Amino acid sequence: MASRKEQLARRANRVRRQIKAVANGRPRLSVHRSSKNIYVQVIDDVAGKTLASASTLDTDLRSSLKTGADTAAAAAVGKLIAERAVKAGVKEVVFDRGAFIYHGRIKALAEAAREGGLSF
């Protein structure tokens, strides 16, 4: 039987494979959630470069957040990544939730990014 870590890696690879099939050259909005923080990047897979990134560890966000592990922090990171991506010239992305279920902090981040101007 596969370990929990192997199961998560398999799920992340399955999601990423499906995303790359429908991306049509759009950058990928990749999310990673840990127990204490949340991290997000806009990645251009064709060029292999990160176009924009944000996390709860950013100095401008860190002082205004109570903790980096709640939906309010995820929403703040979502707004920040949308702002940085639009500034970098990216309006359309594909959402890569990785091995995480679209629920809670991941959903809050996605909705805030949509409100900030990204479309996916």
MOHUPE-V316502 format. One record per helix or strand. SS is the DSSP state (H for helix, E for strand). FROM is the first residue (numbers start at 0). LEN is the number of residues. If there is no record, write none. Layout:
ss: {SS & SS}
from: {FROM & FROM}
len: {LEN & LEN}
This chain:
ss: {H & E & E & E & H & H & E & H & E}
from: {3 & 26 & 37 & 48 & 58 & 70 & 91 & 104 & 118}
len: {19 & 7 & 7 & 7 & 4 & 17 & 5 & 11 & 1}
